[in-house]
Amino acid sequence: MTDDDDEPNIVTSSKSQSVLIDGVRFSIEIYRLETDSAWTLEVVDPEKTSHVWDEQFASDSDACDAAIKAIESEGAVAFMRGDNVIPFRS
């Protein structure tokens, strides 16, 4: 049996947001464990595919900027293409 009080809480950044790029809506999720200082970046596309960055960010603003830059530079459709998505095993 585990004690839930030992689990660190997840802190969600106020920079998390929904953005519309090239007519496509993305959910930008930025979070960290309360015991960590680095932020994790996840972008969820309209197909509900989660794109999580391998690198962590020093600030939530840096993470948000990286998400928007990546989607805008690749284009919404190219971003969603899935070249960098590893499917879960069935």
Summary of the structure (lengths in Angstrom):
residues: 90
radius of gyration: 14.6
end to end distance: 28.9
largest distance: 48.1
contacts: 212
relative contact order: 0.20
helix: 26%
strand: 31%
